Amino acid sequence: MNITAKTTLTALFASPCKHSLSPIMHNKSFEKLSLDYVYLAFEVDKNNLKEAVASIKTLNMRGVNLSMPNKKEVIQYLDNISESARLSQSVNTIVNDNGVLTGHSTDGKGFIKSLEEENVNIKNSDVTILGIGGASISIITEFALYGVKEISVFKRDDNWTEQKKIIDNIQDKTNCKIELYTLDNKKELKKQIDKSKLLINATSVGMKEDASIIEDKTFFRDDLIVADCIYSPAKTKLLQIAEKENCKIINGMGMLLYQGALAFEMWTSKKMPVDYIKNIIFN
């Protein structure tokens, strides 16, 4: 890859960001398609997010991806947001069109694509999701639009006034029933998992430490599909426990790939060479 004075800059704004595979994924795609773009990762959190977003215009960047903890916080600094981003109140991709910054949400669409690739059909099914951050809300939004029957969401505390407003709005605009619970309510958690086809961890538990948000193996059964939004490590402790109980497991690598492919196309008007990138990041 040759960096020139004309090279277009794209980036990741996240904290932490050093573990991210996004720079490899996008830069290899730019190189494969002979596009004069580059993708860098910057350590950005709520303390410097406003200035970082302003730099998109200042530096004439084409766009950025956002991850923890910036997906909701960033909305106030944007000119426009897409309908799915408005519904989920979560943005993970920004596109800069001549100084106009538009926020999009591609996490949920990317997650559904990763399930389809694993031949998992969730239409008219029940799903349990652990966590209610930006990625979770994006997944919930797309699941509700996609035709999931019921979603049970478990949060680590009971301070969910703000999230309930978002959830109620999603319910009002779809036919999906969505219920909020606390993770402390283990009896309810077991009950909802027992009737779910799919269990998703959308918390950060397992990313930095060898821990699982569910340790009790009786919560798993062999026809339960268990997914984790975390992709590094590739097999979190939750997935290890689930695999031992003969569950089908899916990590966050597919979600990363397909949400990134959507962002790539928004920035370049080109399709990401997905099969080529799979061979790089999956190996």
C-alpha positions as CSV (number, residue, x, y, z in Angstrom):
1,M,0.0,0.0,0.0
2,N,1.4,3.4,-1.0
3,I,0.3,6.4,1.0
4,T,0.2,9.6,-1.1
5,A,-0.8,13.2,-0.6
6,K,-4.2,12.2,-2.1
7,T,-4.9,9.2,0.0
8,T,-8.3,9.2,1.6
9,L,-8.4,8.6,5.4
10,T,-10.9,6.4,7.2
11,A,-10.6,5.3,10.8
12,L,-11.8,3.6,13.9
13,F,-12.7,5.7,17.0
14,A,-12.8,3.4,20.1
15,S,-11.4,2.7,23.5
16,P,-9.7,0.3,23.6
17,C,-8.8,0.1,20.0
18,K,-5.5,-1.7,19.8
19,H,-7.1,-5.2,19.6
20,S,-9.2,-4.3,16.6
21,L,-9.0,-6.2,13.4
22,S,-10.8,-3.5,11.4
23,P,-7.6,-1.8,10.2
24,I,-6.4,-5.2,8.7
25,M,-9.8,-5.9,7.2
26,H,-10.2,-2.5,5.5
27,N,-6.6,-1.9,4.4
28,K,-6.4,-5.3,2.8
29,S,-9.7,-4.6,1.0
30,F,-8.4,-1.2,-0.2
31,E,-5.2,-2.8,-1.4
32,K,-7.0,-5.7,-3.1
33,L,-9.3,-3.3,-5.0
34,S,-6.5,-0.7,-5.7
35,L,-8.3,2.0,-3.8
36,D,-6.2,5.0,-2.6
37,Y,-7.6,4.8,1.0
38,V,-6.1,4.0,4.4
39,Y,-7.8,3.0,7.6
40,L,-6.2,3.8,11.0
41,A,-7.3,3.2,14.6
42,F,-7.5,6.0,17.2
43,E,-8.0,5.8,21.0
44,V,-11.2,7.8,21.4
45,D,-13.6,7.9,24.4
46,K,-16.2,10.4,25.7
47,N,-13.5,12.7,26.9
48,N,-12.2,13.5,23.4
49,L,-15.0,12.3,21.2
50,K,-16.3,15.8,20.3
51,E,-12.9,16.9,19.0
52,A,-12.4,13.6,17.2
53,V,-15.7,14.0,15.3
54,A,-14.8,17.6,14.4
55,S,-11.6,16.3,12.9
56,I,-13.5,14.2,10.4
57,K,-14.5,17.4,8.7
58,T,-11.2,19.2,9.4
59,L,-9.1,16.4,7.9
60,N,-11.7,15.7,5.2
61,M,-11.9,12.0,6.2
62,R,-14.3,9.9,4.3
63,G,-15.7,8.3,7.4
64,V,-15.1,6.4,10.6
65,N,-16.3,3.4,12.5
66,L,-17.2,3.7,16.2
67,S,-17.1,1.1,19.0
68,M,-17.2,1.2,22.7
69,P,-17.9,3.6,24.4
70,N,-18.9,6.0,21.6
71,K,-22.0,4.7,19.8
72,K,-24.7,6.7,21.5
73,E,-22.6,9.6,22.7
74,V,-21.6,10.5,19.1
75,I,-25.2,11.2,17.9
76,Q,-25.2,14.7,19.4
77,Y,-22.2,15.7,17.2
78,L,-23.6,14.5,13.8
79,D,-25.6,16.3,11.2
80,N,-27.9,13.4,10.3
81,I,-28.6,9.8,11.3
82,S,-30.2,7.0,9.4
83,E,-33.6,5.5,10.4
84,S,-32.1,2.4,12.0
85,A,-29.6,4.5,13.9
86,R,-32.5,6.7,15.1
87,L,-34.5,3.8,16.2
88,S,-31.6,2.1,18.0
89,Q,-30.0,5.4,19.2
90,S,-26.7,3.8,18.2
91,V,-24.2,4.7,15.5
92,N,-21.2,2.6,14.5
93,T,-20.5,4.2,11.1
94,I,-20.1,7.8,10.0
95,V,-20.1,8.9,6.4
96,N,-18.7,12.3,5.5
97,D,-20.3,13.7,2.3
98,N,-18.7,17.1,1.7
99,G,-18.7,18.1,5.3
100,V,-22.1,16.6,6.2
101,L,-21.7,13.8,8.7
102,T,-24.4,11.0,8.7
103,G,-24.5,8.3,11.3
104,H,-25.5,4.7,10.4
105,S,-26.0,1.5,12.4
106,T,-24.6,-1.6,10.7
107,D,-24.0,-3.9,13.7
108,G,-27.4,-5.5,13.6
109,K,-27.5,-6.1,9.9
110,G,-24.0,-7.5,10.1
111,F,-25.0,-9.8,12.9
112,I,-28.0,-11.2,11.0
113,K,-25.8,-11.8,8.0
114,S,-23.3,-13.8,10.2
115,L,-26.3,-15.9,11.4
116,E,-27.5,-16.5,7.9
117,E,-24.0,-17.7,6.9
118,E,-24.2,-20.3,9.7
119,N,-27.7,-21.4,8.4
120,V,-29.4,-20.0,11.5
121,N,-32.9,-18.7,10.9
122,I,-34.3,-16.6,13.7
123,K,-37.6,-15.4,12.1
124,N,-40.6,-16.1,14.4
125,S,-38.2,-17.3,17.1
126,D,-37.5,-16.2,20.7
127,V,-34.1,-14.8,21.5
128,T,-32.3,-13.9,24.8
129,I,-29.7,-11.1,24.8
130,L,-27.3,-10.3,27.6
131,G,-26.4,-6.6,27.7
132,I,-28.1,-3.5,26.4
133,G,-25.3,-1.3,25.1
134,G,-24.9,0.1,21.6
135,A,-24.2,-3.2,19.8
136,S,-27.1,-4.9,21.7
137,I,-29.6,-2.2,20.8
138,S,-28.6,-2.3,17.2
139,I,-29.1,-6.1,17.1
140,I,-32.4,-5.8,18.9
141,T,-33.6,-3.2,16.4
142,E,-32.7,-5.3,13.4
143,F,-34.0,-8.5,14.9
144,A,-37.4,-6.8,15.5
145,L,-37.5,-5.5,11.9
146,Y,-36.4,-8.9,10.7
147,G,-39.3,-10.8,12.3
148,V,-38.1,-12.2,15.6
149,K,-41.1,-13.0,17.8
150,E,-39.8,-12.2,21.2
151,I,-36.6,-10.8,22.7
152,S,-35.7,-11.1,26.4
153,V,-33.0,-8.6,27.4
154,F,-31.0,-8.9,30.6
155,K,-29.0,-6.0,32.0
156,R,-26.5,-6.0,34.8
157,D,-28.4,-3.4,36.8
158,D,-32.0,-2.1,37.0
159,N,-31.2,1.5,35.9
160,W,-32.9,1.2,32.5
161,T,-35.2,4.2,32.2
162,E,-33.3,5.5,29.1
163,Q,-33.1,2.0,27.5
164,K,-36.8,1.3,28.1
165,K,-37.7,4.4,26.1
166,I,-35.7,3.0,23.1
167,I,-37.1,-0.5,23.6
168,D,-40.7,0.8,23.8
169,N,-40.2,2.8,20.6
170,I,-38.8,-0.3,18.8
171,Q,-41.8,-2.3,20.0
172,D,-44.3,0.4,18.8
173,K,-42.8,0.3,15.3
174,T,-42.6,-3.5,14.9
175,N,-44.5,-6.7,15.9
176,C,-41.7,-7.9,18.3
177,K,-42.3,-8.3,22.0
178,I,-39.3,-7.1,24.0
179,E,-38.9,-7.5,27.8
180,L,-36.2,-6.2,30.1
181,Y,-34.9,-8.0,33.1
182,T,-31.9,-7.8,35.5
183,L,-29.2,-10.4,35.3
184,D,-29.5,-11.0,39.0
185,N,-32.8,-12.7,38.4
186,K,-31.3,-16.1,37.6
187,K,-34.6,-17.9,37.7
188,E,-36.0,-15.6,35.0
189,L,-32.8,-15.9,33.0
190,K,-33.0,-19.7,33.0
191,K,-36.7,-19.6,32.0
192,Q,-36.1,-17.3,29.1
193,I,-33.1,-19.1,27.8
194,D,-35.0,-22.4,28.0
195,K,-37.6,-21.1,25.5
196,S,-35.1,-19.3,23.3
197,K,-33.5,-20.6,20.1
198,L,-30.6,-18.2,20.4
199,L,-28.6,-16.7,23.3
200,I,-26.3,-13.7,22.7
201,N,-23.7,-12.1,24.9
202,A,-23.5,-8.4,23.9
203,T,-21.6,-7.4,27.1
204,S,-17.8,-7.0,27.3
205,V,-17.5,-9.8,29.8
206,G,-14.9,-12.2,28.4
207,M,-13.0,-9.7,26.3
208,K,-10.3,-8.9,28.7
209,E,-10.7,-11.6,31.4
210,D,-11.2,-15.3,31.5
211,A,-14.8,-14.9,32.7
212,S,-18.3,-15.8,31.6
213,I,-21.5,-13.9,32.3
214,I,-23.1,-17.4,32.7
215,E,-21.0,-20.0,34.5
216,D,-23.8,-22.6,35.3
217,K,-23.8,-25.3,32.6
218,T,-27.4,-26.2,33.3
219,F,-28.4,-23.0,31.4
220,F,-27.3,-24.6,28.2
221,R,-28.8,-27.4,26.1
222,D,-27.7,-29.1,22.9
223,D,-30.3,-27.4,20.7
224,L,-29.5,-23.9,22.0
225,I,-27.4,-21.6,19.7
226,V,-24.9,-19.4,21.7
227,A,-23.3,-16.3,20.1
228,D,-20.9,-13.8,21.5
229,C,-20.3,-10.4,20.0
230,I,-16.7,-10.6,21.2
231,Y,-14.3,-11.8,18.5
232,S,-11.0,-11.5,20.4
233,P,-10.6,-13.9,22.0
234,A,-12.2,-16.0,19.3
235,K,-13.6,-18.4,21.8
236,T,-14.7,-16.7,25.1
237,K,-15.2,-18.7,28.2
238,L,-19.0,-18.4,27.6
239,L,-18.5,-20.1,24.2
240,Q,-16.2,-22.7,25.7
241,I,-18.8,-23.7,28.3
242,A,-21.6,-23.8,25.7
243,E,-19.5,-25.9,23.4
244,K,-18.9,-28.5,26.1
245,E,-22.7,-28.7,26.5
246,N,-23.0,-29.4,22.7
247,C,-24.4,-26.0,21.7
248,K,-23.7,-24.6,18.3
249,I,-21.4,-21.6,19.0
250,I,-20.8,-18.4,17.0
251,N,-18.3,-15.7,17.8
252,G,-18.3,-12.1,16.8
253,M,-16.0,-12.5,13.8
254,G,-18.8,-12.7,11.3
255,M,-20.5,-9.7,12.7
256,L,-17.3,-7.7,12.5
257,L,-16.8,-8.8,8.9
258,Y,-20.3,-8.0,7.7
259,Q,-20.8,-4.7,9.6
260,G,-17.5,-3.7,8.2
261,A,-18.4,-4.7,4.7
262,L,-21.5,-2.4,4.9
263,A,-19.4,0.5,6.1
264,F,-16.8,-0.2,3.3
265,E,-19.5,0.1,0.6
266,M,-20.9,3.3,2.1
267,W,-17.4,4.9,1.9
268,T,-16.2,3.6,-1.4
269,S,-19.3,2.5,-3.4
270,K,-17.5,-0.8,-3.9
271,K,-18.2,-4.2,-2.5
272,M,-15.7,-5.4,0.1
273,P,-13.9,-8.6,-1.2
274,V,-15.5,-10.6,1.6
275,D,-14.2,-14.1,0.7
276,Y,-10.6,-12.7,0.4
277,I,-10.9,-11.0,3.8
278,K,-12.3,-14.1,5.4
279,N,-9.2,-16.0,4.5
280,I,-7.1,-13.4,6.2
281,I,-8.9,-12.7,9.4
282,F,-10.4,-16.1,10.1
283,N,-7.0,-17.7,9.7
